[in-house]
Amino acid sequence: MQPLSSKRCTPCEGGVKPLTRDEAEKLMREVPLWKLREDGGEIVRTFLFKDFYETMGFVNALAYLANREGHHPDLEVGYGRCVVRYHTHAIGGLSQNDFICAAKINRLLGVDETEG
């Protein structure tokens, strides 16, 4: 099976159903350290860094990745931390694109998809 981090996001303009909680829970196995919101509509991870400079370096790398994939997270950025939230706005829930991007962020930071 092809790892999520090697897949590409596909355009999502709506008209498709979001993943069910069961489908999302299966994909969670491939994105260690991410958390599934209780209602199954979002995945989130908090990243901690030693200072603002490292935080912004991460945010800039994440922005590059998001633009390349055409799939953008919601971010909360502060000194030494960044909270990343993924859900597919066009469908009001989770899609495979959210998990692809989460896996790519994990890979960026050296987290293996089999660590979960």
C-alpha positions as CSV (number, residue, x, y, z in Angstrom):
1,M,0.0,0.0,0.0
2,Q,1.3,3.5,-0.9
3,P,2.0,5.6,2.2
4,L,-0.1,8.7,2.6
5,S,3.0,11.0,2.5
6,S,3.7,9.9,-1.0
7,K,0.2,10.7,-2.4
8,R,-1.0,14.0,-3.8
9,C,-4.1,15.9,-2.8
10,T,-6.9,15.9,-5.3
11,P,-9.1,18.9,-5.8
12,C,-12.2,18.9,-3.6
13,E,-14.9,21.5,-4.5
14,G,-17.7,19.9,-2.5
15,G,-20.4,17.5,-3.6
16,V,-18.8,14.5,-1.8
17,K,-19.4,13.3,1.7
18,P,-16.9,13.7,4.4
19,L,-15.2,10.6,5.8
20,T,-17.1,8.7,8.5
21,R,-15.6,8.5,11.9
22,D,-14.7,4.8,11.2
23,E,-12.9,5.8,8.0
24,A,-11.1,8.6,9.7
25,E,-10.0,6.3,12.6
26,K,-8.5,3.9,10.1
27,L,-6.5,6.7,8.5
28,M,-5.4,8.0,11.9
29,R,-3.0,4.9,12.1
30,E,-0.9,6.6,9.4
31,V,-0.6,10.0,11.1
32,P,1.0,9.4,14.5
33,L,0.8,12.1,17.0
34,W,-2.3,13.7,15.4
35,K,-5.6,13.7,17.3
36,L,-9.1,13.1,15.9
37,R,-11.6,15.5,17.2
38,E,-14.4,13.7,19.2
39,D,-17.0,14.4,16.5
40,G,-14.7,13.0,13.8
41,G,-14.7,16.3,11.8
42,E,-11.1,17.5,12.3
43,I,-7.6,16.3,13.0
44,V,-5.2,18.5,15.1
45,R,-1.7,18.4,16.3
46,T,0.3,20.9,18.4
47,F,3.9,21.4,17.5
48,L,6.4,22.8,20.0
49,F,9.6,24.6,19.2
50,K,12.4,26.2,21.2
51,D,11.8,29.7,19.9
52,F,9.9,32.0,17.6
53,Y,12.4,31.6,14.8
54,E,12.1,27.8,14.7
55,T,8.3,28.1,14.9
56,M,8.2,30.5,11.9
57,G,10.6,28.3,9.9
58,F,8.1,25.4,10.4
59,V,5.1,27.6,9.5
60,N,6.9,28.7,6.3
61,A,7.7,25.1,5.4
62,L,4.1,24.1,6.1
63,A,2.8,27.0,4.0
64,Y,5.0,25.9,1.1
65,L,3.7,22.3,1.4
66,A,0.0,23.5,1.7
67,N,0.3,25.6,-1.4
68,R,2.0,22.8,-3.4
69,E,-0.8,20.4,-2.4
70,G,-3.6,23.0,-2.8
71,H,-4.9,22.1,0.6
72,H,-4.6,24.5,3.5
73,P,-4.9,24.0,7.3
74,D,-6.1,26.4,10.0
75,L,-3.1,27.5,12.1
76,E,-2.7,29.1,15.5
77,V,0.8,30.4,15.8
78,G,2.6,31.7,18.9
79,Y,6.0,31.9,20.5
80,G,7.4,28.3,20.4
81,R,4.2,26.6,19.2
82,C,2.0,26.0,16.3
83,V,-1.4,24.3,16.4
84,V,-2.4,22.8,13.0
85,R,-6.0,21.8,12.3
86,Y,-7.1,20.0,9.2
87,H,-10.6,19.6,7.8
88,T,-11.8,20.0,4.3
89,H,-13.7,23.3,4.3
90,A,-15.6,22.5,1.0
91,I,-17.3,19.4,2.4
92,G,-17.5,20.4,6.1
93,G,-15.5,17.5,7.4
94,L,-12.5,15.3,6.8
95,S,-11.2,14.0,3.4
96,Q,-8.2,11.9,2.5
97,N,-6.5,15.2,1.6
98,D,-6.4,16.1,5.3
99,F,-4.5,12.9,6.2
100,I,-2.2,13.2,3.2
101,C,-1.1,16.7,4.4
102,A,-0.8,15.5,8.0
103,A,1.5,12.7,6.9
104,K,3.6,15.0,4.8
105,I,4.0,17.3,7.8
106,N,5.0,14.3,9.9
107,R,7.6,13.3,7.3
108,L,8.9,16.9,7.2
109,L,9.7,16.5,10.9
110,G,11.0,13.0,10.6
111,V,8.0,11.1,12.1
112,D,7.6,7.7,10.5
113,E,4.1,6.7,9.4
114,T,4.5,3.4,11.1
115,E,5.1,4.9,14.6
116,G,1.5,5.1,15.5
